[in-house]
């Protein structure tokens, strides 16, 4: 039986991502075996090209800001922007620019 005064887990405030950026997935970073489908392909199976730019995105769980590098990927003749980096050792997040 649960105690009446039992502490509830802290609810973290969700932060809005920068204009046009959408969180796609978070998980163990560097796992190219993962089948993360984005733009109709496994995004880890196509080459990424660094743009030299960075974007501040927010961890979807705790809302902490992270400065991730921006890459471009070409899929079916279209260029898309993605951002990828680590929240903590070996825990990464992937974002895509929409629009």
Helices and strands as residue ranges (DSSP letters): E 21-28, E 37-38, E 41-42, G 43-45, E 49-58, E 65-75, E 78-88, E 91-97
